[in-house]
Amino acid sequence: MSIRALEMSTDAVPLVYLVDPDPAVQRSVKKLLGALGATTETFQSARELLAALPRNVPSCIIAEARLPDMSGLTLLQELRARGLAVPVILLSSDADVTSAVTAMRAGALDFIEKPWIDRALVAQVGPILELDAKRAH
């Protein structure tokens, strides 16, 4: 899918893809994003997400930085290689400054430490969903 096609994607309900193998994180983020008016589709791995992308293009992707099959950074690079400009937020429970800087330079919208997910996700994802709502009208 081209970047242009992504920019023109307008679903009635914003769609967020979450890639995290931890069911507790999935439940927590799904509940939080539901309160913001988004539908959240969860994936256990980066490969599972990449296989699903032709079906639907999400408003944004939230991914664990250390996935079992590839890093969140590698996932971000693969998305960009496919021409997808979808905003990507990486999460990590053991973040370090070097990883965060590398992710941001690669095009991540944000790099959030897991203990502070709620406030940071509302600050980052809320405006993305508002843009989607404006494009839909």
GROMACS elastic network, one bead per residue, 0.5 to 0.9 nm:
[ bonds ]
;  ai    aj funct       b0    kb
    1     4     6  0.82495   500
    1     5     6  0.63268   500
    1     6     6  0.70135   500
    1    53     6  0.88249   500
    1    54     6  0.72998   500
    1    57     6  0.86950   500
    1    82     6  0.72867   500
    1    83     6  0.69249   500
    1    84     6  0.69707   500
    2     5     6  0.52101   500
    2     6     6  0.63885   500
    2     7     6  0.87795   500
    2    82     6  0.77187   500
    2    83     6  0.55351   500
    2    84     6  0.64779   500
    2    85     6  0.87028   500
    3     7     6  0.62414   500
    3     8     6  0.87551   500
    3    82     6  0.88407   500
    3    83     6  0.55150   500
    3    84     6  0.53115   500
    3    85     6  0.58305   500
    3    86     6  0.83393   500
    4     7     6  0.50977   500
    4     8     6  0.63709   500
    4     9     6  0.88085   500
    4    84     6  0.89434   500
    5     8     6  0.51772   500
    5     9     6  0.63263   500
    6     9     6  0.52172   500
    6    10     6  0.88146   500
    6    57     6  0.66376   500
    6    58     6  0.86131   500
    6    59     6  0.89256   500
    6    84     6  0.68867   500
    6    85     6  0.72663   500
    6    86     6  0.73167   500
    7    10     6  0.82710   500
    7    85     6  0.81759   500
    7    86     6  0.84753   500
    8   135     6  0.80100   500
    9    56     6  0.89648   500
    9    57     6  0.71397   500
    9    58     6  0.85264   500
    9    59     6  0.85074   500
    9   132     6  0.84828   500
    9   135     6  0.84561   500
    9   136     6  0.85062   500
   10    13     6  0.84617   500
   10    14     6  0.80827   500
   10    59     6  0.88614   500
   10   132     6  0.65538   500
   10   133     6  0.79762   500
   10   135     6  0.63783   500
   10   136     6  0.51371   500
   10   137     6  0.88490   500
   11    14     6  0.61947   500
   11    15     6  0.77945   500
   11   132     6  0.78755   500
   11   133     6  0.84798   500
   11   136     6  0.67168   500
   12   132     6  0.86369   500
   12   133     6  0.75430   500
   12   136     6  0.65887   500
   13    37     6  0.72062   500
   13    38     6  0.61138   500
   13    39     6  0.66467   500
   13   129     6  0.89047   500
   13   132     6  0.85829   500
   13   133     6  0.80007   500
   14    37     6  0.72060   500
   14    39     6  0.61110   500
   14    40     6  0.84950   500
   14    58     6  0.72961   500
   14    59     6  0.59798   500
   14    60     6  0.88508   500
   14   128     6  0.89882   500
   14   129     6  0.61019   500
   14   130     6  0.89626   500
   14   132     6  0.65994   500
   14   133     6  0.75520   500
   15    38     6  0.57248   500
   15    40     6  0.58417   500
   15    41     6  0.73260   500
   15    56     6  0.85654   500
   15    57     6  0.78219   500
   15    59     6  0.53711   500
   15    60     6  0.72946   500
   15    61     6  0.89803   500
   15   129     6  0.85753   500
   16    33     6  0.81275   500
   16    38     6  0.66970   500
   16    39     6  0.62012   500
   16    41     6  0.63189   500
   16    42     6  0.85163   500
   16    57     6  0.88661   500
   16    58     6  0.52329   500
   16    59     6  0.55621   500
   16    60     6  0.51830   500
   16    61     6  0.58070   500
   16    62     6  0.74450   500
   16   125     6  0.89308   500
   17    39     6  0.85909   500
   17    40     6  0.57654   500
   17    42     6  0.59153   500
   17    43     6  0.74722   500
   17    49     6  0.78307   500
   17    57     6  0.89147   500
   17    58     6  0.61771   500
   17    59     6  0.80133   500
   17    60     6  0.64765   500
   17    62     6  0.61815   500
   17    63     6  0.81232   500
   18    26     6  0.72654   500
   18    29     6  0.81071   500
   18    30     6  0.82801   500
   18    40     6  0.67772   500
   18    41     6  0.61881   500
   18    43     6  0.61202   500
   18    44     6  0.85920   500
   18    49     6  0.85599   500
   18    60     6  0.86913   500
   18    61     6  0.59039   500
   18    63     6  0.57427   500
   18    64     6  0.83666   500
   19    26     6  0.82223   500
   19    41     6  0.86525   500
   19    42     6  0.59103   500
   19    44     6  0.58133   500
   19    45     6  0.60427   500
   19    46     6  0.65869   500
   19    48     6  0.86981   500
   19    49     6  0.71036   500
   19    61     6  0.76384   500
   19    62     6  0.61905   500
   19    64     6  0.61905   500
   19    67     6  0.81404   500
   19    72     6  0.89236   500
   20    23     6  0.77223   500
   20    25     6  0.71307   500
   20    26     6  0.66545   500
   20    42     6  0.74520   500
   20    43     6  0.64088   500
   20    44     6  0.54762   500
   20    45     6  0.67638   500
   20    46     6  0.86632   500
   20    62     6  0.83070   500
   20    63     6  0.60195   500
   20    64     6  0.52961   500
   20    65     6  0.88392   500
   20    66     6  0.88541   500
   20    67     6  0.70412   500
   20    91     6  0.88212   500
   21    24     6  0.89931   500
   21    25     6  0.81541   500
   21    26     6  0.78018   500
   21    42     6  0.89294   500
   21    43     6  0.72329   500
   21    45     6  0.66922   500
   21    64     6  0.81694   500
   21    67     6  0.73979   500
   21    68     6  0.80920   500
   22    25     6  0.54044   500
   22    26     6  0.63249   500
   22    27     6  0.88532   500
   22    44     6  0.78977   500
   23    27     6  0.61487   500
   23    28     6  0.85811   500
   23    44     6  0.89169   500
   24    27     6  0.52084   500
   24    28     6  0.61648   500
   24    29     6  0.85984   500
   25    28     6  0.51030   500
   25    29     6  0.59849   500
   25    30     6  0.82422   500
   25   114     6  0.87737   500
   26    29     6  0.54174   500
   26    30     6  0.58738   500
   26    31     6  0.84816   500
   26    42     6  0.67717   500
   26    43     6  0.87928   500
   27    30     6  0.51655   500
   27    31     6  0.61039   500
   27    32     6  0.86175   500
   28    31     6  0.52832   500
   28    32     6  0.62495   500
   28    33     6  0.87071   500
   28   118     6  0.85437   500
   29    32     6  0.50220   500
   29    33     6  0.60278   500
   29    34     6  0.83191   500
   29    40     6  0.83205   500
   29   117     6  0.80004   500
   29   118     6  0.76309   500
   29   121     6  0.85208   500
   30    33     6  0.52739   500
   30    34     6  0.59326   500
   30    35     6  0.86410   500
   30    38     6  0.85536   500
   30    39     6  0.77472   500
   30    40     6  0.56752   500
   30    41     6  0.81337   500
   30    42     6  0.82663   500
   31    34     6  0.50675   500
   31    35     6  0.63935   500
   31    36     6  0.89139   500
   31    40     6  0.87825   500
   32    35     6  0.52897   500
   32    36     6  0.67478   500
   32    38     6  0.89999   500
   32   118     6  0.70333   500
   32   121     6  0.84734   500
   32   122     6  0.79820   500
   33    37     6  0.64574   500
   33    38     6  0.54194   500
   33    39     6  0.71727   500
   33    40     6  0.69985   500
   33   121     6  0.83440   500
   33   122     6  0.78866   500
   33   125     6  0.81555   500
   33   126     6  0.85607   500
   34    37     6  0.50053   500
   34    38     6  0.50260   500
   34    39     6  0.61156   500
   34    40     6  0.73116   500
   35    38     6  0.73862   500
   36   122     6  0.78171   500
   36   125     6  0.85685   500
   36   126     6  0.67334   500
   36   129     6  0.80226   500
   37   129     6  0.80285   500
   38   129     6  0.73833   500
   42    49     6  0.83903   500
   43    46     6  0.74526   500
   43    47     6  0.88975   500
   43    48     6  0.61808   500
   43    49     6  0.59483   500
   44    47     6  0.86602   500
   44    48     6  0.68307   500
   44    49     6  0.80496   500
   44    67     6  0.83703   500
   44    68     6  0.87025   500
   45    48     6  0.52707   500
   45    49     6  0.65251   500
   45    50     6  0.88359   500
   45    67     6  0.63520   500
   45    68     6  0.67395   500
   45    69     6  0.63765   500
   45    70     6  0.79905   500
   46    49     6  0.50793   500
   46    50     6  0.61575   500
   46    51     6  0.86322   500
   46    63     6  0.81755   500
   46    67     6  0.70496   500
   46    68     6  0.83325   500
   46    69     6  0.66186   500
   46    70     6  0.65391   500
   46    71     6  0.80942   500
   46    72     6  0.77127   500
   46    75     6  0.63488   500
   47    50     6  0.50252   500
   47    51     6  0.61490   500
   47    52     6  0.86852   500
   47    69     6  0.71955   500
   47    70     6  0.81012   500
   47    75     6  0.85458   500
   48    51     6  0.52471   500
   48    52     6  0.64728   500
   49    52     6  0.51458   500
   49    53     6  0.63809   500
   50    53     6  0.53683   500
   50    54     6  0.81933   500
   50    75     6  0.83765   500
   50    78     6  0.86896   500
   50    79     6  0.81626   500
   51    54     6  0.72585   500
   51    55     6  0.87126   500
   52    55     6  0.57618   500
   52    56     6  0.72900   500
   52    57     6  0.89706   500
   53    56     6  0.56714   500
   53    57     6  0.60844   500
   53    58     6  0.82335   500
   54    57     6  0.71741   500
   57    60     6  0.84073   500
   57    84     6  0.88969   500
   57    86     6  0.80679   500
   58    61     6  0.67980   500
   58    86     6  0.72730   500
   59    86     6  0.66469   500
   59    87     6  0.73369   500
   59   125     6  0.88546   500
   59   128     6  0.69394   500
   59   129     6  0.69110   500
   59   132     6  0.70509   500
   60    86     6  0.55631   500
   60    88     6  0.59024   500
   60    89     6  0.78066   500
   60   125     6  0.76363   500
   60   128     6  0.75113   500
   60   129     6  0.86250   500
   61    86     6  0.70970   500
   61    87     6  0.63116   500
   61    89     6  0.63083   500
   61    90     6  0.84273   500
   62    87     6  0.85123   500
   62    88     6  0.57911   500
   62    90     6  0.58183   500
   62    91     6  0.72074   500
   63    66     6  0.85755   500
   63    67     6  0.81184   500
   63    72     6  0.60757   500
   63    75     6  0.85480   500
   63    88     6  0.74360   500
   63    89     6  0.63430   500
   63    91     6  0.59694   500
   63    92     6  0.87359   500
   64    67     6  0.59446   500
   64    71     6  0.79099   500
   64    72     6  0.59743   500
   64    89     6  0.85794   500
   64    90     6  0.56074   500
   64    92     6  0.58195   500
   64    93     6  0.86418   500
   65    70     6  0.87587   500
   65    71     6  0.55712   500
   65    73     6  0.66616   500
   65    90     6  0.55042   500
   65    91     6  0.55366   500
   65    92     6  0.54484   500
   65    93     6  0.87161   500
   65    95     6  0.85086   500
   65    99     6  0.88250   500
   65   111     6  0.84984   500
   66    69     6  0.85734   500
   66    70     6  0.71785   500
   66    72     6  0.60563   500
   66    73     6  0.86550   500
   66    91     6  0.84693   500
   66    92     6  0.71110   500
   67    70     6  0.55028   500
   67    71     6  0.53381   500
   67    72     6  0.65398   500
   68    71     6  0.76158   500
   70    73     6  0.81681   500
   70    74     6  0.62589   500
   70    75     6  0.68332   500
   71    74     6  0.51344   500
   71    75     6  0.63119   500
   71    76     6  0.86431   500
   72    76     6  0.61377   500
   72    77     6  0.86287   500
   72    90     6  0.65178   500
   72    91     6  0.84441   500
   72   103     6  0.84364   500
   73    76     6  0.50093   500
   73    77     6  0.62334   500
   73    78     6  0.86286   500
   73    90     6  0.80848   500
   73    99     6  0.88182   500
   73   102     6  0.81747   500
   73   103     6  0.60044   500
   73   106     6  0.75684   500
   73   108     6  0.82970   500
   74    77     6  0.50178   500
   74    78     6  0.61420   500
   74    79     6  0.86416   500
   75    78     6  0.50496   500
   75    79     6  0.62310   500
   75    80     6  0.87056   500
   76    79     6  0.51498   500
   76    80     6  0.63349   500
   76    81     6  0.86353   500
   76    88     6  0.70024   500
   76    90     6  0.89936   500
   76   103     6  0.83511   500
   76   106     6  0.75595   500
   76   107     6  0.76418   500
   76   108     6  0.72621   500
   77    80     6  0.51359   500
   77    81     6  0.60942   500
   77    82     6  0.86804   500
   77   106     6  0.71819   500
   77   107     6  0.84715   500
   78    82     6  0.62909   500
   78    83     6  0.87920   500
   78    84     6  0.88480   500
   79    82     6  0.51652   500
   79    83     6  0.65714   500
   79    84     6  0.53744   500
   79    85     6  0.75384   500
   79    86     6  0.80800   500
   80    84     6  0.52571   500
   80    85     6  0.64043   500
   80    86     6  0.85734   500
   80   107     6  0.86172   500
   81    84     6  0.74441   500
   82    85     6  0.89410   500
   84    87     6  0.88664   500
   85    88     6  0.86476   500
   87   107     6  0.83154   500
   87   108     6  0.69605   500
   87   109     6  0.59636   500
   87   128     6  0.83024   500
   88   107     6  0.77742   500
   88   108     6  0.51841   500
   88   109     6  0.55601   500
   88   110     6  0.73397   500
   89   108     6  0.57614   500
   89   109     6  0.53844   500
   89   111     6  0.59353   500
   89   112     6  0.74158   500
   89   121     6  0.85811   500
   89   124     6  0.83836   500
   89   125     6  0.88733   500
   90   100     6  0.86523   500
   90   103     6  0.78342   500
   90   108     6  0.69784   500
   90   109     6  0.80479   500
   90   110     6  0.63116   500
   90   112     6  0.62057   500
   90   113     6  0.86311   500
   91    95     6  0.82010   500
   91   110     6  0.84321   500
   91   111     6  0.57896   500
   91   113     6  0.57753   500
   91   114     6  0.60675   500
   91   117     6  0.79406   500
   92    95     6  0.53176   500
   92    96     6  0.89420   500
   92   111     6  0.75303   500
   92   112     6  0.63771   500
   92   113     6  0.50333   500
   92   114     6  0.55667   500
   92   115     6  0.89382   500
   93   112     6  0.85548   500
   93   113     6  0.55423   500
   93   115     6  0.71476   500
   94   113     6  0.72703   500
   94   114     6  0.82591   500
   95    98     6  0.85033   500
   95    99     6  0.67112   500
   95   100     6  0.69849   500
   95   111     6  0.83392   500
   95   112     6  0.80687   500
   95   113     6  0.62105   500
   95   114     6  0.87698   500
   96    99     6  0.54937   500
   96   100     6  0.63567   500
   96   101     6  0.87750   500
   97   100     6  0.51026   500
   97   101     6  0.60800   500
   97   102     6  0.85059   500
   98   101     6  0.52251   500
   98   102     6  0.60757   500
   98   103     6  0.85730   500
   99   102     6  0.51257   500
   99   103     6  0.61068   500
   99   104     6  0.86086   500
   99   111     6  0.85958   500
  100   103     6  0.51782   500
  100   104     6  0.61951   500
  100   105     6  0.86205   500
  100   108     6  0.89520   500
  100   110     6  0.81001   500
  100   111     6  0.56385   500
  100   112     6  0.83766   500
  101   104     6  0.51475   500
  101   105     6  0.61108   500
  101   106     6  0.85664   500
  101   111     6  0.84842   500
  102   105     6  0.51831   500
  102   106     6  0.62109   500
  102   107     6  0.88460   500
  102   108     6  0.88980   500
  103   106     6  0.50625   500
  103   107     6  0.64953   500
  103   108     6  0.54514   500
  103   109     6  0.85721   500
  103   110     6  0.79811   500
  103   111     6  0.71061   500
  104   107     6  0.51648   500
  104   109     6  0.65918   500
  104   110     6  0.65588   500
  104   111     6  0.72502   500
  105   108     6  0.71756   500
  107   110     6  0.86957   500
  108   111     6  0.70924   500
  109   124     6  0.80082   500
  110   120     6  0.88691   500
  110   124     6  0.77388   500
  112   115     6  0.85725   500
  112   116     6  0.71103   500
  112   117     6  0.65469   500
  112   120     6  0.69241   500
  112   121     6  0.81635   500
  113   116     6  0.58732   500
  113   117     6  0.66675   500
  113   120     6  0.89449   500
  114   117     6  0.51262   500
  114   118     6  0.87111   500
  115   118     6  0.83936   500
  116   119     6  0.63122   500
  116   120     6  0.64133   500
  116   121     6  0.85665   500
  117   120     6  0.54070   500
  117   121     6  0.57714   500
  117   122     6  0.84233   500
  118   121     6  0.54089   500
  118   122     6  0.62485   500
  118   123     6  0.86884   500
  119   122     6  0.53144   500
  119   123     6  0.62773   500
  119   124     6  0.87906   500
  120   123     6  0.50978   500
  120   124     6  0.62041   500
  120   125     6  0.83944   500
  121   124     6  0.50704   500
  121   125     6  0.54784   500
  121   126     6  0.75062   500
  122   125     6  0.54685   500
  122   126     6  0.52445   500
  122   127     6  0.83504   500
  123   126     6  0.59050   500
  123   127     6  0.72580   500
  124   127     6  0.63131   500
  124   128     6  0.70669   500
  125   128     6  0.51040   500
  125   129     6  0.62521   500
  125   130     6  0.86640   500
  126   129     6  0.52954   500
  126   130     6  0.63004   500
  126   131     6  0.88342   500
  127   131     6  0.62495   500
  127   132     6  0.86992   500
  128   131     6  0.51903   500
  128   132     6  0.64171   500
  128   133     6  0.88035   500
  129   132     6  0.50020   500
  129   133     6  0.62442   500
  129   134     6  0.87341   500
  130   133     6  0.50456   500
  130   134     6  0.63208   500
  130   135     6  0.87234   500
  131   134     6  0.51126   500
  131   135     6  0.62351   500
  131   136     6  0.86579   500
  132   135     6  0.50979   500
  132   136     6  0.61889   500
  132   137     6  0.89319   500
  133   136     6  0.51398   500
  133   137     6  0.66904   500
  134   137     6  0.54582   500
